[in-house]
């Protein structure tokens, strides 16, 4: 049903929309889930806005103090959803990993080949070129939001808040002390993902099915 249908029953019914999930996780069995990270910040909005403060109290009670109200309503939340654009770039750069070939036809009297679907880590495979594609797609989203006078998180904030990696890194070593200098530079998307994989150990296994939601749901979005 629509929000208009709901309002016909009770004016106090609220609709709360999140820009992403509280956790990143993978189902490991019918009764277990592997939680890889708990996000530091989650954007949300509530309609009607008069119920926002009460909604924030409910969300904090259930999930802790990690929710940030995003001005701009449901449109702002829609433009704050980075997963579809990120997954598009990941799909384009890693389709051969998502689409493993079937066993080849027999060759003479050789035994049938044992084809193994190899797992691959998503963050590790966000190479500099894939990362630059993600950054370019994000700039399109940011520019759309600016035209609508809506403030949204950047892709860098998304990875930092989601996977607990910094936004910046020291520019280089101090020549005299050999220690990290005080001057900082922004991390690239690829660098942030490499930190996730090698240091934070909260990288996510990528899909191994070309019919995954990354393709079926996120690419059309």
Secondary structure, DSSP 8 states (H G I E B T S, - for coil): --HHHHHHH-TT--EEEESS-SEEEEEEETTEEEEEEE-S-EEEEEESGGGHHHHHHHHHHHH-S-EEE-TTHHHHHHHT--HHHHHHHHHHHHHHHHS--------TT-----------BTTTT--HHHHHHHHHHHHHHHHHHHHTT-----HHHHHHHHH---SEEESSB-TTT-SB-S-EEE--HHHHHHHIIIII----B----TTSHIIIIIIT-
